[in-house]
Amino acid sequence: MHTAYATIDYVVGITGRGAARGSRHVDTKRKRGQVQFVRPCARIMTEPTNWTSPLFPMHVFTYGSLMFAEVWRSVVGKEFATVAGTAAGYSIFRVGDAAFPGITPANGGSVAGLVYLDVDDESAARLDRFEDTFYDRLSIEVDCGDGELRQADAYVVSEKNRHVLTAEPWTAEWFESSGGLADFIARFQGFSRLGGAD
């Protein structure tokens, strides 16, 4: 786990010409060019980390097995509101001989996924254990299907592990139709295992 430093980002007021902002770094939730009033949001300002704010829930951008409700429930044990989203600047590929994917930075790329909204700390800890150290949890910008741009945490394949990615693009349709989803669920020990981890 890396040491993390965070700033509390906030926006005050609504205006089509720009919002009055606090003196700290600002992380906005925007609706097609208009800055909206949003709740404070903790944003990691340094290297990748498994840190999350104890005060404010976060959004989580998922793009692989966690997009499927049965996998999410098995890992997290609870449900959250969701919205479709797209992360620009990334591409998605299958991992080695596995059925699951990873994303990596890519100029001109984009990855479609699902954003879970206002995820609490306990759930974030379970997700960290599920994803393990193969990924870094990073804060990225996601263009959501409801017209809003949100900062969301995403599990991005760490630089040291990117050699494991194949050149084969991954899709949710392939994952389901190929039997990858059914096999994944059958093999995954799930909620009880993660619930007992430190």
C-alpha positions in Angstrom: 0.0 0.0 0.0 1.3 3.5 -0.9 1.3 6.5 1.3 -1.4 9.0 0.1 -2.1 12.6 0.6 -5.5 14.0 -0.2 -7.2 17.3 -0.6 -10.9 17.9 -0.1 -12.3 19.3 -3.3 -15.4 21.4 -3.5 -17.5 23.7 -5.6 -19.8 26.5 -4.4 -22.8 27.7 -6.4 -24.1 27.2 -9.9 -23.5 29.4 -12.9 -23.2 29.0 -16.6 -20.1 31.2 -16.7 -18.2 29.4 -13.9 -18.7 28.7 -10.3 -17.2 30.5 -7.3 -14.7 28.0 -5.9 -12.9 27.4 -2.7 -9.2 27.9 -2.3 -8.3 24.2 -2.5 -8.0 22.0 -5.6 -11.4 21.7 -7.2 -12.9 18.5 -8.5 -16.2 19.3 -10.3 -19.2 17.4 -11.3 -20.3 19.1 -14.5 -23.4 18.9 -16.7 -22.4 19.7 -20.3 -20.4 22.9 -19.6 -22.2 24.1 -16.4 -20.6 23.7 -13.0 -23.0 22.3 -10.4 -23.0 22.4 -6.7 -21.7 19.0 -5.5 -20.8 17.3 -2.2 -17.2 17.5 -1.1 -15.1 14.7 -2.7 -11.8 13.3 -1.6 -9.3 13.0 -4.5 -6.0 11.3 -4.4 -3.3 13.7 -5.4 -0.2 11.5 -5.5 0.7 8.0 -6.5 -1.7 5.0 -6.8 -3.1 3.8 -3.5 -5.8 1.8 -1.8 -6.7 4.8 0.3 -10.3 6.1 0.4 -11.8 8.9 2.4 -13.5 7.9 5.7 -15.8 11.0 5.3 -17.2 10.9 1.8 -18.4 8.0 -0.3 -16.8 7.6 -3.8 -18.0 6.6 -7.2 -16.5 3.4 -8.7 -16.2 2.9 -12.5 -16.3 -0.8 -13.4 -15.7 -2.2 -16.9 -15.3 -6.0 -16.4 -16.9 -8.7 -14.2 -18.0 -6.2 -11.7 -20.5 -4.7 -14.2 -22.5 -7.8 -13.7 -24.9 -7.5 -10.7 -24.3 -11.1 -9.5 -20.6 -10.6 -9.3 -20.9 -7.1 -7.6 -23.3 -8.5 -5.0 -21.0 -11.5 -4.3 -18.0 -9.2 -3.7 -19.6 -6.2 -2.0 -22.7 -7.7 -0.4 -24.9 -4.7 -1.0 -26.3 -2.7 -3.9 -25.8 0.9 -5.1 -27.4 3.2 -7.7 -25.6 2.9 -11.0 -25.2 4.9 -14.2 -23.6 3.9 -17.5 -20.3 5.7 -18.2 -17.4 6.0 -20.6 -13.8 6.6 -19.7 -11.8 8.3 -22.4 -8.0 7.8 -22.7 -8.1 4.0 -21.8 -8.3 0.7 -23.7 -9.5 -2.7 -22.5 -7.9 -6.0 -23.1 -8.2 -9.6 -21.9 -5.7 -10.6 -19.2 -3.5 -13.5 -20.2 -5.4 -16.8 -20.4 -8.1 -15.4 -18.1 -11.7 -14.4 -19.0 -11.5 -11.1 -17.2 -10.0 -7.8 -18.5 -7.9 -4.9 -17.5 -7.7 -1.4 -18.7 -4.6 0.6 -19.5 -4.0 4.2 -20.6 -4.2 4.7 -24.4 -4.3 7.8 -26.5 -7.6 7.9 -28.4 -9.1 5.0 -26.6 -12.3 4.8 -24.6 -13.9 2.1 -22.4 -17.6 1.7 -21.7 -18.6 0.6 -18.2 -20.9 1.1 -15.3 -20.5 3.6 -12.5 -21.6 2.6 -8.9 -22.5 5.8 -7.1 -21.6 6.8 -3.5 -19.8 3.6 -2.6 -19.0 3.4 1.1 -15.6 2.6 2.7 -16.5 -1.0 3.7 -17.5 -1.8 0.2 -14.3 -0.1 -1.2 -12.2 -2.2 1.1 -13.9 -5.4 -0.3 -13.3 -4.2 -3.8 -9.6 -3.6 -3.0 -9.2 -7.2 -1.7 -11.0 -8.6 -4.7 -8.9 -6.7 -7.3 -5.7 -7.3 -5.2 -2.3 -5.8 -6.2 -2.7 -6.5 -9.9 -4.5 -3.2 -10.3 -4.0 0.3 -9.0 -7.1 2.2 -7.9 -6.9 5.6 -9.6 -9.3 8.6 -9.8 -10.4 9.2 -13.4 -13.0 11.3 -15.2 -16.0 9.4 -16.5 -18.6 10.8 -19.0 -21.9 9.4 -17.6 -25.0 8.5 -19.5 -27.1 11.0 -17.5 -25.1 13.9 -19.0 -22.7 14.4 -16.1 -19.0 14.2 -15.9 -17.9 12.5 -12.6 -14.7 11.7 -10.9 -14.7 8.0 -10.2 -12.2 5.4 -8.9 -11.2 2.7 -11.4 -9.0 -0.3 -11.2 -6.3 0.2 -13.8 -3.7 -2.5 -14.5 -0.5 -1.4 -12.8 2.4 -0.5 -15.0 4.5 -3.5 -13.8 1.7 -5.9 -14.8 0.8 -4.6 -18.2 2.9 -7.2 -19.9 0.2 -9.7 -18.9 -2.4 -8.1 -21.0 -3.1 -9.7 -24.4 -3.8 -7.7 -27.6 -7.3 -9.1 -27.6 -10.0 -6.6 -26.9 -12.5 -7.6 -24.2 -16.3 -7.2 -24.3 -19.0 -7.9 -21.8 -21.0 -9.7 -24.6 -18.1 -12.1 -25.2 -17.6 -12.6 -21.5 -21.2 -13.7 -21.1 -21.7 -15.7 -24.3 -18.4 -17.6 -24.0 -19.3 -18.9 -20.6 -16.7 -16.8 -18.9 -19.3 -15.2 -16.5 -20.7 -18.6 -15.5 -17.3 -20.0 -14.9 -16.1 -16.9 -13.0 -19.1 -17.1 -10.6 -18.6 -20.9 -10.1 -15.0 -20.4 -9.2 -15.2 -17.3 -7.1 -15.5 -17.9 -3.3 -17.1 -14.5 -2.9 -18.6 -12.6 -0.1 -17.7 -14.8 2.8 -14.0 -14.9 1.9 -13.7 -11.2 1.4 -15.8 -10.5 4.5 -13.2 -12.2 6.7 -10.1 -10.6 5.2 -8.2 -7.8 6.9 
